[in-house]
Every structure is written in structure tokens, then in C-alpha cells.
Amino acid sequence: MSNTIQDDMFVELTYKVTDKKSGEVLSFVEFPLGYVHGHNDTLAPQVLEDLEGRSVGDVLEVPIDCNQIYGPRDESLVFTDHLENVPEAYREVGTTITMENEKGDPRNFIVTRMDDKTLTVDGNNPLCGRQVIFTLEVLTVREPTEEEMAAGGTVQSESDVGGARKVPV
């Protein structure tokens, strides 16, 4: 088997997501992300497709219309309430609050704004409505171990510190 990205190959890469319009880095991985290609949907389908055939050292930029992944922005998922109605634990911009609808389905809302009197939460994915660029660097392409194949990606041992993390900026 060649050392190009294809199904059943273990891949490690780093990536960052940049807003195409503003140039702002929206997220990145602090440690390499490891996955088994074709067995893990951690990345958007378009990104996985563009990684096919790539090899170690390749750097690629993949433009993504986030509306295709997360759907269009829904303003009915944005709520503002009086600060006194909100528990202290949720009074910080960036806090995620999980709420349930009348059917009991959970949805995450993020505190996006707060002033002296009100607090606003938004149930839209933070990437909704954005055009972004995924910049990826391929670090490893190899046969996966049995454990990696079963897990669909990196297998952490007790001595491992860190791992793949998304770090908002």
C-alpha cells in the first residue's frame, strides 16, 4: 500500500480554520489530529475528499461554505433575557448551555453577548453563515495499528498527555 491518504490509512495532521472574509483564525488543533481515513467523520466530507491522494508534507487549503455543513443561520435560535433571570454559572461570554426543546431534544447554546442588564445566547453553530478556509498540513500517513483501526483514530495511552484538541481563538 502506498503512503498516500486513502481508505484504511492512519493520518495525522494539523489544521486551522480561518474566516475567509475577516482573516480571523476561528479554531485550530494544538496537537496533531489522528484518524483512520474512511472510518472517521471528524472532518467535513469536502475536507476528507480533498485529502485523498495527499502525502506527508502536503499543505492544502480547502474553502468551505459552512451553510452546506450546518445549514443557514436561524435567528429564531438567538435569545436575549434579563440578567437576573440567568444563573450566575452562565454569566460569561463563551459559556455553552445545553437546553432541551419541548420534545426533549438537546441543543447547545453559546453565550454571545452580555451587558449590565441582558444576556444573549445563540443556538446556531458558530460557523453558520461563514465562508472559511481549512488549512491542513499532513504529518503522517501509514498503516494503522489494530487498535487505531478499531478506534477509528489515535489511541491514547495512560502516559499520553494532550491529544487532539480544538482551541478557540
N, CA, C and O of each residue as an XYZ file, in Angstrom:
676
protein
N       0.844     -1.183      0.000
C       0.000      0.000      0.000
C       0.885      1.241      0.000
O       1.904      1.261      0.691
N       0.528      2.263     -0.749
C       1.354      3.469     -0.822
C       1.142      4.342      0.409
O       0.215      4.127      1.189
N       2.006      5.312      0.565
C       1.873      6.228      1.690
C       1.150      7.503      1.285
O       1.563      8.610      1.628
N       0.071      7.323      0.555
C      -0.814      8.439      0.251
C      -2.111      8.210      1.003
O      -2.457      7.078      1.342
N      -2.821      9.293      1.259
C      -4.066      9.190      2.014
C      -5.113      8.500      1.159
O      -5.451      8.941      0.061
N      -5.612      7.402      1.707
C      -6.689      6.628      1.103
C      -7.373      5.852      2.224
O      -6.884      5.826      3.353
N      -8.501      5.221      1.912
C      -9.217      4.457      2.929
C      -8.286      3.472      3.619
O      -7.405      2.880      2.994
N      -8.499      3.310      4.919
C      -7.771      2.371      5.774
C      -6.343      2.796      6.079
O      -5.545      1.970      6.522
N      -5.997      4.065      5.856
C      -4.674      4.569      6.227
C      -4.820      5.471      7.446
O      -5.775      6.241      7.550
N      -3.855      5.367      8.374
C      -3.808      6.252      9.535
C      -3.180      7.567      9.093
O      -2.137      7.578      8.439
N      -3.824      8.678      9.455
C      -3.378     10.006      9.049
C      -3.278     10.888     10.297
O      -4.169     10.881     11.147
N      -2.195     11.637     10.393
C      -2.075     12.681     11.408
C      -1.876     13.990     10.680
O      -1.113     14.080      9.718
N      -2.579     15.009     11.161
C      -2.457     16.314     10.537
C      -2.746     17.406     11.549
O      -3.303     17.159     12.619
N      -2.364     18.591     11.195
C      -2.770     19.770     11.947
C      -3.639     20.593     11.020
O      -3.540     20.493      9.797
N      -4.492     21.409     11.620
C      -5.306     22.294     10.793
C      -5.672     23.546     11.563
O      -5.627     23.598     12.792
N      -6.036     24.552     10.784
C      -6.628     25.753     11.360
C      -7.776     26.154     10.455
O      -7.784     25.857      9.261
N      -8.741     26.832     11.043
C      -9.914     27.300     10.318
C      -9.890     28.826     10.370
O      -9.869     29.426     11.444
N      -9.894     29.439      9.189
C      -9.799     30.889      9.082
C     -11.039     31.433      8.388
O     -11.467     30.892      7.369
N     -11.616     32.490      8.927
C     -12.743     33.166      8.288
C     -12.232     33.824      7.012
O     -11.314     34.643      7.050
N     -12.830     33.460      5.889
C     -12.362     33.952      4.586
C     -12.498     35.473      4.476
O     -11.644     36.135      3.886
N     -13.567     36.020      5.040
C     -13.840     37.450      4.914
C     -12.923     38.290      5.805
O     -12.335     39.269      5.345
N     -12.800     37.908      7.079
C     -12.050     38.739      8.030
C     -10.595     38.324      8.195
O      -9.777     39.120      8.656
N     -10.254     37.075      7.823
C      -8.907     36.573      8.040
C      -8.669     36.090      9.463
O      -7.565     35.657      9.793
N      -9.694     36.161     10.310
C      -9.580     35.743     11.713
C      -9.460     34.224     11.804
O     -10.217     33.497     11.161
N      -8.498     33.742     12.612
C      -8.381     32.311     12.874
C      -9.456     31.955     13.893
O      -9.452     32.466     15.013
N     -10.372     31.079     13.500
C     -11.511     30.722     14.345
C     -11.219     29.548     15.256
O     -11.704     29.501     16.386
N     -10.431     28.600     14.776
C     -10.029     27.462     15.609
C      -8.815     26.797     14.991
O      -8.503     26.996     13.817
N      -8.134     25.998     15.809
C      -7.002     25.220     15.324
C      -6.791     24.072     16.291
O      -7.311     24.084     17.407
N      -6.024     23.077     15.857
C      -5.686     21.987     16.761
C      -4.302     22.268     17.327
O      -3.363     22.583     16.597
N      -4.201     22.146     18.632
C      -2.934     22.389     19.314
C      -1.990     21.208     19.130
O      -0.779     21.389     19.002
N      -2.546     19.993     19.119
C      -1.790     18.764     18.931
C      -2.307     18.095     17.666
O      -3.468     18.299     17.312
N      -1.494     17.303     16.967
C      -1.960     16.666     15.733
C      -3.231     15.836     15.955
O      -3.406     15.182     16.983
N      -4.094     15.891     14.963
C      -5.316     15.099     14.942
C      -5.009     13.817     14.188
O      -4.525     13.867     13.057
N      -5.285     12.660     14.801
C      -5.039     11.375     14.156
C      -6.353     10.650     13.899
O      -7.209     10.572     14.781
N      -6.511     10.124     12.698
C      -7.726      9.393     12.353
C      -7.402      8.336     11.301
O      -6.355      8.391     10.656
N      -8.308      7.374     11.133
C      -8.174      6.376     10.077
C      -9.094      6.817      8.941
O     -10.313      6.881      9.099
N      -8.493      7.117      7.805
C      -9.236      7.649      6.666
C     -10.293      6.639      6.206
O     -10.008      5.457      6.014
N     -11.511      7.136      6.039
C     -12.623      6.288      5.622
C     -13.367      5.646      6.785
O     -14.377      4.973      6.578
N     -12.875      5.847      8.015
C     -13.504      5.248      9.195
C     -13.845      6.280     10.252
O     -14.224      5.914     11.365
N     -13.723      7.541      9.936
C     -13.910      8.574     10.928
C     -14.416      9.822     10.219
O     -13.868     10.217      9.190
N     -15.459     10.445     10.764
C     -16.003     11.645     10.121
C     -15.742     12.901     10.944
O     -16.580     13.800     11.008
N     -14.569     12.950     11.574
C     -14.186     14.103     12.386
C     -14.131     15.373     11.543
O     -14.486     16.451     12.020
N     -13.695     15.252     10.315
C     -13.568     16.402      9.424
C     -14.724     16.430      8.436
O     -15.355     15.406      8.173
N     -14.993     17.599      7.898
C     -16.066     17.771      6.914
C     -15.807     16.890      5.690
O     -14.656     16.695      5.300
N     -16.878     16.353      5.079
C     -16.712     15.482      3.908
C     -15.865     16.102      2.799
O     -15.066     15.406      2.173
N     -16.027     17.391      2.550
C     -15.245     18.046      1.493
C     -13.757     18.046      1.839
O     -12.914     17.894      0.954
N     -13.429     18.218      3.132
C     -12.031     18.199      3.561
C     -11.459     16.803      3.364
O     -10.361     16.649      2.829
N     -12.206     15.779      3.799
C     -11.750     14.392      3.644
C     -11.531     14.060      2.167
O     -10.557     13.395      1.816
N     -12.424     14.517      1.317
C     -12.295     14.267     -0.128
C     -11.033     14.922     -0.688
O     -10.321     14.321     -1.493
N     -10.759     16.153     -0.262
C      -9.576     16.857     -0.755
C      -8.275     16.267     -0.216
O      -7.216     16.468     -0.810
N      -8.341     15.543      0.899
C      -7.149     14.895      1.449
C      -6.766     13.628      0.686
O      -5.611     13.205      0.735
N      -7.726     13.016     -0.023
C      -7.452     11.790     -0.789
C      -6.240     11.994     -1.690
O      -6.154     12.986     -2.414
N      -5.306     11.048     -1.640
C      -4.139     11.076     -2.516
C      -2.995     11.955     -2.025
O      -1.930     11.978     -2.642
N      -3.195     12.671     -0.936
C      -2.139     13.537     -0.397
C      -1.132     12.699      0.384
O      -1.413     11.553      0.737
N       0.043     13.272      0.653
C       1.080     12.549      1.393
C       1.762     13.480      2.391
O       1.479     14.678      2.438
N       2.661     12.911      3.184
C       3.354     13.653      4.236
C       4.004     14.904      3.654
O       4.642     14.863      2.602
N       3.826     16.016      4.364
C       4.405     17.290      3.945
C       3.471     18.157      3.127
O       3.702     19.357      2.982
N       2.408     17.556      2.587
C       1.471     18.352      1.800
C       0.725     19.330      2.701
O       0.305     18.980      3.804
N       0.567     20.551      2.219
C      -0.235     21.574      2.884
C      -1.316     21.960      1.887
O      -1.022     22.280      0.735
N      -2.563     21.930      2.329
C      -3.629     22.291      1.409
C      -4.613     23.218      2.076
O      -4.792     23.196      3.293
N      -5.245     24.029      1.261
C      -6.283     24.943      1.714
C      -7.587     24.515      1.063
O      -7.674     24.373     -0.157
N      -8.611     24.311      1.907
C      -9.912     23.856      1.420
C     -10.954     24.899      1.806
O     -11.241     25.076      2.990
N     -11.529     25.596      0.810
C     -12.592     26.555      1.129
C     -13.886     25.795      1.439
O     -14.236     24.836      0.751
N     -14.583     26.236      2.479
C     -15.820     25.576      2.900
C     -16.910     26.628      3.088
O     -16.691     27.651      3.737
N     -18.079     26.369      2.518
C     -19.272     27.166      2.787
C     -19.964     26.468      3.962
O     -20.574     25.412      3.792
N     -19.866     27.056      5.138
C     -20.387     26.403      6.348
C     -21.897     26.227      6.328
O     -22.425     25.411      7.083
N     -22.602     26.970      5.489
C     -24.046     26.759      5.352
C     -24.343     25.355      4.815
O     -25.386     24.779      5.124
N     -23.427     24.808      4.014
C     -23.621     23.461      3.479
C     -23.452     22.404      4.567
O     -24.036     21.324      4.476
N     -22.662     22.703      5.588
C     -22.416     21.749      6.670
C     -23.440     21.907      7.788
O     -24.009     20.926      8.266
N     -23.670     23.162      8.203
C     -24.504     23.420      9.380
C     -25.875     23.991      9.055
O     -26.697     24.185      9.950
N     -26.125     24.258      7.782
C     -27.392     24.880      7.412
C     -27.293     26.393      7.577
O     -26.331     26.909      8.144
N     -28.310     27.094      7.069
C     -28.278     28.562      7.180
C     -28.493     29.011      8.631
O     -29.044     28.276      9.451
N     -28.058     30.196      8.913
C     -28.251     30.782     10.243
C     -29.743     30.942     10.517
O     -30.496     31.372      9.643
N     -30.170     30.595     11.740
C     -31.571     30.667     12.146
C     -31.692     31.655     13.303
O     -31.346     31.338     14.441
N     -32.184     32.851     13.003
C     -32.275     33.902     14.030
C     -33.264     33.552     15.138
O     -33.224     34.160     16.208
N     -34.158     32.577     14.903
C     -35.085     32.172     15.969
C     -34.364     31.398     17.075
O     -34.962     31.103     18.110
N     -33.085     31.067     16.867
C     -32.288     30.378     17.888
C     -31.436     31.352     18.709
O     -30.548     30.933     19.452
N     -31.711     32.648     18.569
C     -30.998     33.673     19.332
C     -31.983     34.265     20.337
O     -33.049     34.754     19.964
N     -31.610     34.212     21.624
C     -32.486     34.681     22.691
C     -31.735     35.653     23.596
O     -30.566     35.447     23.921
N     -32.432     36.716     23.996
C     -31.895     37.668     24.960
C     -32.837     37.696     26.148
O     -34.055     37.740     25.978
N     -32.273     37.670     27.364
C     -33.082     37.686     28.578
C     -32.449     38.656     29.567
O     -31.288     39.043     29.433
N     -33.250     39.041     30.569
C     -32.743     39.900     31.638
C     -31.724     39.110     32.446
O     -31.928     37.932     32.742
N     -30.645     39.758     32.793
C     -29.547     39.119     33.502
C     -30.004     38.452     34.799
O     -29.491     37.391     35.156
N     -30.957     39.052     35.508
C     -31.410     38.472     36.777
C     -32.115     37.119     36.583
O     -32.276     36.373     37.549
N     -32.533     36.794     35.361
C     -33.182     35.502     35.075
C     -32.189     34.397     34.742
O     -32.573     33.243     34.549
N     -30.907     34.758     34.677
C     -29.876     33.810     34.252
C     -29.009     33.429     35.452
O     -28.479     34.308     36.132
N     -28.857     32.121     35.723
C     -27.990     31.700     36.838
C     -26.566     32.230     36.673
O     -26.067     32.372     35.556
N     -25.928     32.516     37.796
C     -24.561     33.052     37.817
C     -23.595     32.221     36.972
O     -22.732     32.778     36.293
N     -23.733     30.898     37.008
C     -22.803     29.993     36.316
C     -22.774     30.232     34.803
O     -21.805     29.861     34.140
N     -23.824     30.846     34.253
C     -23.913     31.055     32.808
C     -23.596     32.480     32.389
O     -23.744     32.823     31.216
N     -23.174     33.297     33.300
C     -22.965     34.721     33.009
C     -21.545     35.017     32.544
O     -20.843     35.837     33.136
N     -21.135     34.347     31.488
C     -19.818     34.606     30.902
C     -19.878     34.321     29.405
O     -20.323     33.253     28.987
N     -19.425     35.286     28.601
C     -19.405     35.109     27.151
C     -18.539     33.898     26.810
O     -17.429     33.752     27.323
N     -19.057     33.037     25.944
C     -18.348     31.824     25.537
C     -18.838     30.575     26.252
O     -18.519     29.461     25.836
N     -19.613     30.746     27.328
C     -20.145     29.600     28.068
C     -21.158     28.854     27.206
O     -21.995     29.465     26.542
N     -21.070     27.514     27.224
C     -22.035     26.690     26.495
C     -23.103     26.223     27.463
O     -22.805     25.733     28.552
N     -24.354     26.382     27.051
C     -25.505     25.971     27.852
C     -26.280     24.955     27.028
O     -26.659     25.244     25.892
N     -26.523     23.766     27.583
C     -27.324     22.765     26.881
C     -28.770     22.880     27.366
O     -29.050     22.807     28.563
N     -29.677     23.062     26.406
C     -31.110     23.174     26.714
C     -31.854     22.123     25.908
O     -31.354     21.615     24.905
N     -33.064     21.807     26.370
C     -33.907     20.845     25.657
C     -35.137     21.545     25.114
O     -35.673     22.460     25.740
N     -35.588     21.101     23.924
C     -36.830     21.633     23.384
C     -38.007     20.868     23.996
O     -37.820     20.017     24.866
N     -39.203     21.177     23.540
C     -40.401     20.533     24.109
C     -40.423     19.017     23.871
O     -41.132     18.299     24.577
N     -39.667     18.525     22.901
C     -39.591     17.083     22.627
C     -38.493     16.408     23.457
O     -38.367     15.184     23.437
N     -37.701     17.199     24.183
C     -36.609     16.648     24.977
C     -35.301     16.522     24.217
O     -34.344     15.935     24.723
N     -35.246     17.076     22.989
C     -34.013     17.024     22.201
C     -33.049     18.104     22.702
O     -33.437     19.265     22.825
N     -31.786     17.729     22.994
C     -30.827     18.723     23.489
C     -30.259     19.584     22.359
O     -30.143     19.136     21.218
N     -29.913     20.815     22.695
C     -29.258     21.727     21.754
C     -28.337     22.626     22.570
O     -28.703     23.101     23.645
N     -27.143     22.850     22.043
C     -26.188     23.722     22.720
C     -26.397     25.166     22.292
O     -26.574     25.463     21.111
N     -26.373     26.050     23.270
C     -26.436     27.487     23.054
C     -25.170     28.089     23.643
O     -24.684     27.636     24.680
N     -24.643     29.100     22.987
C     -23.424     29.754     23.456
C     -23.774     31.182     23.862
O     -24.473     31.893     23.140
N     -23.276     31.590     25.031
C     -23.462     32.966     25.467
C     -22.596     33.836     24.565
O     -21.371     33.720     24.562
N     -23.248     34.708     23.800
C     -22.519     35.517     22.820
C     -22.385     36.982     23.207
O     -21.499     37.677     22.710
N     -23.264     37.458     24.099
C     -23.237     38.854     24.483
C     -23.765     39.000     25.902
O     -24.647     38.256     26.332
N     -23.211     39.971     26.622
C     -23.698     40.253     27.961
C     -23.381     41.711     28.282
O     -22.296     42.207     27.978
N     -24.339     42.381     28.896
C     -24.083     43.730     29.386
C     -24.625     43.820     30.809
O     -24.883     42.789     31.431
N     -24.800     45.006     31.326
C     -25.246     45.173     32.714
C     -26.667     44.677     32.944
O     -27.031     44.368     34.079
N     -27.476     44.594     31.894
C     -28.886     44.245     32.066
C     -29.322     42.963     31.378
O     -30.271     42.319     31.825
N     -28.638     42.572     30.279
C     -29.114     41.429     29.495
C     -27.997     40.457     29.138
O     -26.810     40.773     29.215
N     -28.429     39.258     28.745
C     -27.518     38.212     28.287
C     -28.147     37.588     27.042
O     -29.350     37.330     27.011
N     -27.328     37.348     26.015
C     -27.812     36.765     24.763
C     -27.135     35.421     24.537
O     -25.922     35.279     24.692
N     -27.960     34.430     24.163
C     -27.439     33.110     23.797
C     -27.811     32.834     22.352
O     -28.810     33.342     21.844
N     -26.982     32.011     21.690
C     -27.184     31.698     20.277
C     -27.061     30.189     20.090
O     -26.042     29.597     20.446
N     -28.102     29.567     19.530
C     -28.121     28.122     19.287
C     -27.588     27.724     17.931
O     -27.556     26.535     17.613
N     -27.168     28.679     17.121
C     -26.557     28.362     15.830
C     -25.117     27.917     16.043
O     -24.458     28.363     16.982
N     -24.629     27.040     15.174
C     -23.222     26.702     15.210
C     -22.444     27.990     14.944
O     -22.841     28.769     14.077
N     -21.342     28.236     15.668
C     -20.590     29.479     15.465
C     -20.088     29.693     14.038
O     -19.761     30.820     13.664
N     -20.022     28.627     13.235
C     -19.555     28.773     11.852
C     -20.685     29.034     10.861
O     -20.415     29.298      9.689
N     -21.939     28.968     11.297
C     -23.076     29.222     10.404
C     -22.910     30.573      9.706
O     -22.528     31.571     10.316
N     -23.207     30.566      8.419
C     -23.170     31.802      7.663
C     -21.780     32.253      7.248
O     -21.634     33.304      6.624
N     -20.771     31.488      7.580
C     -19.399     31.895      7.269
C     -18.840     31.101      6.092
O     -19.213     29.957      5.836
N     -17.941     31.758      5.404
C     -17.093     31.110      4.414
C     -15.744     30.970      5.099
O     -15.170     31.963      5.547
N     -15.232     29.748      5.187
C     -13.967     29.537      5.894
C     -12.969     28.815      4.999
O     -13.324     28.244      3.968
N     -11.720     28.857      5.423
C     -10.646     28.122      4.760
C     -10.041     27.184      5.797
O      -9.554     27.631      6.836
N     -10.070     25.887      5.514
C      -9.353     24.902      6.325
C      -7.952     24.815      5.740
O      -7.799     24.476      4.566
N      -6.931     25.112      6.528
C      -5.546     24.936      6.107
C      -5.020     23.725      6.856
O      -4.947     23.735      8.085
N      -4.653     22.679      6.121
C      -4.228     21.419      6.720
C      -2.797     21.095      6.319
O      -2.382     21.367      5.193
N      -2.044     20.511      7.251
C      -0.708     20.010      6.947
C      -0.669     18.536      7.321
O      -0.935     18.169      8.465
N      -0.338     17.696      6.348
C      -0.269     16.252      6.562
C       1.079     15.915      7.201
O       2.134     16.208      6.638
N       1.030     15.294      8.391
C       2.247     14.967      9.137
C       2.614     13.495      9.042
O       3.797     13.153      9.014
N       1.615     12.618      8.991
C       1.854     11.171      8.991
C       0.837     10.494      8.093
O      -0.342     10.848      8.113
N       1.279      9.522      7.306
C       0.395      8.621      6.562
C       1.040      7.243      6.648
O       2.162      7.042      6.183
N       0.312      6.288      7.254
C       0.871      4.945      7.427
C      -0.255      3.951      7.662
O      -1.420      4.321      7.803
N       0.127      2.675      7.700
C      -0.832      1.624      8.052
C      -1.236      1.819      9.518
O      -0.374      2.101     10.351
N      -2.499      1.680      9.847
C      -2.909      1.820     11.249
C      -2.606      0.548     12.034
O      -2.518     -0.541     11.467
N      -2.445      0.706     13.362
C      -2.358     -0.475     14.217
C      -3.766     -1.060     14.331
O      -4.741     -0.414     13.945
N      -3.870     -2.256     14.849
C      -5.199     -2.866     15.052
C      -6.052     -1.996     15.964
O      -7.246     -1.821     15.722
N      -5.439     -1.448     17.019
C      -6.171     -0.603     17.963
C      -6.662      0.681     17.298
O      -7.797      1.103     17.521
N      -5.808      1.303     16.480
C      -6.212      2.524     15.772
C      -7.340      2.233     14.799
O      -8.274      3.026     14.676
N      -7.264      1.096     14.101
C      -8.316      0.735     13.152
C      -9.642      0.544     13.896
O     -10.683      1.017     13.440
N      -9.604     -0.141     15.028
C     -10.822     -0.387     15.806
C     -11.408      0.922     16.352
O     -12.626      1.088     16.410
N     -10.524      1.847     16.753
C     -10.967      3.111     17.338
C     -11.292      4.162     16.276
O     -11.980      5.139     16.572
N     -10.817      3.980     15.063
C     -11.025      4.971     14.009
C     -10.051      6.126     14.083
O     -10.190      7.112     13.359
N      -9.048      6.005     14.973
C      -8.083      7.094     15.099
C      -7.076      6.827     16.182
O      -6.842      5.683     16.570
N      -6.477      7.901     16.670
C      -5.431      7.822     17.683
C      -5.945      7.113     18.926
O      -7.059      7.362     19.386
N      -5.113      6.227     19.460
C      -5.422      5.537     20.708
C      -4.530      6.145     21.778
O      -3.303      6.102     21.680
N      -5.159      6.712     22.802
C      -4.409      7.366     23.875
C      -4.028      6.348     24.940
O      -4.866      5.559     25.378
N      -2.776      6.363     25.355
C      -2.364      5.529     26.484
C      -2.416      6.383     27.738
O      -2.542      7.605     27.657
N      -2.321      5.747     28.893
C      -2.394      6.491     30.148
C      -1.242      7.467     30.281
O      -1.365      8.460     30.997
N      -0.121      7.215     29.608
C       1.027      8.107     29.723
C       0.955      9.283     28.753
O       1.735     10.230     28.859
N       0.005      9.219     27.795
C      -0.117     10.323     26.839
C      -0.646     11.569     27.537
O      -1.538     11.500     28.382
N      -0.088     12.681     27.173
C      -0.579     13.961     27.664
C      -1.039     14.745     26.447
O      -0.347     14.784     25.430
N      -2.171     15.353     26.546
C      -2.648     16.164     25.429
C      -3.551     15.364     24.519
O      -4.490     14.715     24.980
N      -3.272     15.406     23.235
C      -4.122     14.767     22.251
C      -4.658     15.833     21.331
O      -4.224     16.984     21.381
N      -5.589     15.459     20.500
C      -6.171     16.416     19.573
C      -7.172     17.275     20.322
O      -8.069     16.758     20.989
N      -7.018     18.585     20.213
C      -7.953     19.492     20.859
C      -8.235     20.644     19.914
O      -7.354     21.112     19.192
N      -9.465     21.085     19.934
C      -9.786     22.308     19.225
C      -9.592     23.437     20.222
O     -10.070     23.371     21.354
N      -8.903     24.447     19.800
C      -8.640     25.570     20.684
C      -9.232     26.812     20.038
O      -8.704     27.299     19.038
N     -10.335     27.338     20.600
C     -10.892     28.561     20.033
C      -9.951     29.736     20.252
O      -9.280     29.830     21.280
N      -9.913     30.610     19.294
C      -9.019     31.759     19.396
C      -9.837     33.028     19.475
O      -9.275     34.119     19.566
